[in-house]
Amino acid sequence: MLYVKNKELAVPGMLLAEGDYIDEYGTHKEHGKIYASVVGVVYVDRRKVRVVGLKSKYVPKQDDSVIGIIVDERFNGWKVDINSPYEADLNQKDILLGRYQSLKVGDLIYAKIMRITEIFETSLYAKRPYGKLDNGILIEIHAARVPRLIGRKGSMIKMINEKTGSIITVGQNGL
């Protein structure tokens, strides 16, 4: 049984559904009942129930494309801030840099999340079409709003690019 409507506002602990429903992001299941874990908007897709937080930090997911900031240099790579409670690692072998190019603290990269462990140790891949971002302006939005910015099949971001004459790269992490 479903206790909420699609796109209804939910608060933590609110009963959303019970029975043959699948709990997804922003929810948790106890004794066959699905409850909201965050303040956000409920989305119901057939049997799947999720809550997209109104204000939340990005939680890394495998295969997401993200924009990161180099925060530390290591022996064989870099530590990267991906706008999440968890930092990511970028190994030297996982990025293609020009002959005299290197990464230093403060540089921006566009990368794909390759692997995440159970404790959120995150590894990045930044070879083509990913890599170092050389110029531009970094803007942050809430990660939960990224799908709206991109639009259905990329329609919104395409329109923004055309109308502004810009090239906009959007990371799933809200950068």
C-alpha positions as CSV (number, residue, x, y, z in Angstrom):
1,M,0.0,0.0,0.0
2,L,1.3,3.5,-0.9
3,Y,0.7,6.2,1.6
4,V,1.9,9.2,-0.4
5,K,1.5,10.8,-3.8
6,N,4.2,11.3,-6.3
7,K,6.1,14.6,-5.8
8,E,4.7,15.0,-2.3
9,L,6.9,16.5,0.4
10,A,8.3,14.0,3.0
11,V,10.0,14.4,6.3
12,P,12.3,11.8,8.1
13,G,10.3,9.0,9.7
14,M,7.3,9.5,7.5
15,L,5.6,6.3,6.4
16,L,5.7,6.1,2.6
17,A,4.7,2.6,1.6
18,E,4.4,-1.0,2.8
19,G,4.2,-4.3,1.1
20,D,5.6,-5.0,-2.4
21,Y,7.5,-1.7,-2.8
22,I,11.3,-1.3,-3.2
23,D,13.2,1.3,-1.0
24,E,15.7,3.5,-2.9
25,Y,17.8,6.5,-2.1
26,G,16.5,8.8,0.7
27,T,14.4,6.0,2.3
28,H,14.9,3.0,4.6
29,K,12.9,-0.2,5.1
30,E,11.9,-1.6,8.5
31,H,9.6,-4.6,8.9
32,G,8.3,-4.4,5.4
33,K,7.5,-0.6,5.7
34,I,9.3,2.1,3.8
35,Y,10.1,5.4,5.6
36,A,11.6,8.7,4.5
37,S,15.2,9.2,5.7
38,V,15.5,12.9,4.5
39,V,13.4,16.0,4.0
40,G,12.6,16.0,0.3
41,V,10.3,15.2,-2.5
42,V,8.9,11.6,-2.9
43,Y,9.2,10.0,-6.3
44,V,7.3,6.8,-7.0
45,D,8.2,4.8,-10.2
46,R,6.1,1.6,-10.4
47,R,7.2,-0.2,-7.2
48,K,10.3,1.9,-6.5
49,V,10.0,4.7,-3.8
50,R,12.7,7.3,-3.3
51,V,13.1,10.7,-1.7
52,V,15.2,13.4,-3.3
53,G,16.5,15.6,-0.5
54,L,15.8,19.3,-0.8
55,K,19.3,20.0,0.7
56,S,21.8,17.2,0.7
57,K,25.4,16.5,0.0
58,Y,26.3,14.4,-3.0
59,V,26.7,10.7,-2.4
60,P,29.0,9.1,-4.9
61,K,27.7,6.4,-7.3
62,Q,29.6,4.3,-9.7
63,D,29.6,5.6,-13.3
64,D,28.6,9.1,-12.3
65,S,30.4,12.0,-14.0
66,V,31.7,14.5,-11.5
67,I,33.7,17.7,-11.4
68,G,36.4,17.7,-8.7
69,I,39.0,20.0,-7.2
70,I,42.5,18.7,-6.5
71,V,43.2,19.1,-2.8
72,D,46.4,17.1,-2.3
73,E,49.2,15.6,-4.3
74,R,50.3,12.0,-3.5
75,F,53.2,9.8,-4.7
76,N,51.2,8.2,-7.5
77,G,48.2,10.6,-7.9
78,W,45.9,13.1,-6.2
79,K,43.2,13.4,-3.6
80,V,40.1,15.1,-5.1
81,D,37.2,17.0,-3.4
82,I,34.1,15.8,-5.2
83,N,31.6,18.0,-3.2
84,S,30.8,15.1,-1.0
85,P,31.5,14.0,2.6
86,Y,34.0,11.6,0.9
87,E,37.1,12.5,-1.0
88,A,38.2,10.6,-4.1
89,D,41.5,9.3,-5.4
90,L,42.8,9.9,-8.9
91,N,45.7,7.7,-9.9
92,Q,48.3,9.0,-12.4
93,K,47.6,6.1,-14.8
94,D,43.9,7.1,-14.9
95,I,44.3,10.6,-16.4
96,L,45.9,11.6,-19.7
97,L,47.9,14.8,-19.4
98,G,50.0,16.6,-22.0
99,R,53.7,16.3,-22.1
100,Y,54.4,19.3,-19.9
101,Q,51.1,19.3,-18.0
102,S,50.5,18.3,-14.4
103,L,47.9,18.7,-11.8
104,K,48.4,20.8,-8.8
105,V,46.2,21.7,-5.7
106,G,43.3,23.9,-6.8
107,D,43.0,22.5,-10.4
108,L,39.7,21.3,-11.6
109,I,39.0,17.9,-13.3
110,Y,36.1,16.3,-15.0
111,A,36.1,12.6,-14.1
112,K,34.0,9.4,-14.0
113,I,33.6,7.4,-10.7
114,M,35.2,4.0,-11.4
115,R,34.9,2.3,-8.1
116,I,33.4,2.8,-4.7
117,T,34.0,0.5,-1.7
118,E,31.6,-0.2,1.2
119,I,33.3,2.6,3.2
120,F,33.0,5.0,0.3
121,E,36.7,4.9,-0.8
122,T,36.2,6.4,-4.3
123,S,38.4,6.0,-7.4
124,L,38.2,8.3,-10.4
125,Y,38.9,7.9,-14.1
126,A,39.8,11.0,-16.2
127,K,41.0,9.9,-19.6
128,R,39.1,11.1,-22.7
129,P,36.4,12.4,-22.9
130,Y,37.2,13.4,-19.3
131,G,40.3,15.3,-18.1
132,K,41.6,18.6,-16.7
133,L,39.4,21.6,-17.0
134,D,41.6,24.5,-18.0
135,N,39.3,27.6,-17.8
136,G,35.8,28.7,-16.9
137,I,33.7,29.5,-13.9
138,L,32.9,27.0,-11.2
139,I,29.3,27.2,-10.0
140,E,27.8,25.0,-7.3
141,I,24.1,23.8,-7.2
142,H,22.5,21.2,-4.9
143,A,23.2,17.8,-6.3
144,A,19.5,17.0,-6.1
145,R,18.8,19.7,-8.7
146,V,21.2,18.4,-11.3
147,P,18.6,16.3,-13.2
148,R,16.4,19.4,-13.5
149,L,19.3,21.5,-14.8
150,I,20.2,18.8,-17.4
151,G,16.5,18.3,-18.4
152,R,14.9,15.4,-20.2
153,K,17.4,13.9,-22.6
154,G,19.7,16.9,-22.1
155,S,17.2,19.4,-23.5
156,M,17.6,22.1,-20.8
157,I,21.4,22.2,-20.7
158,K,21.5,22.1,-24.5
159,M,19.1,25.1,-24.6
160,I,21.2,27.0,-22.0
161,N,24.4,26.3,-24.0
162,E,22.8,27.6,-27.3
163,K,21.2,30.7,-25.8
164,T,24.4,31.8,-23.9
165,G,27.0,30.6,-26.4
166,S,28.7,28.7,-23.5
167,I,30.0,25.2,-23.1
168,I,28.6,23.9,-19.8
169,T,29.9,20.8,-18.2
170,V,27.7,19.5,-15.4
171,G,28.8,17.0,-12.8
172,Q,26.3,14.7,-11.0
173,N,27.8,16.2,-7.8
174,G,26.4,19.6,-8.3
175,L,29.5,21.4,-9.7
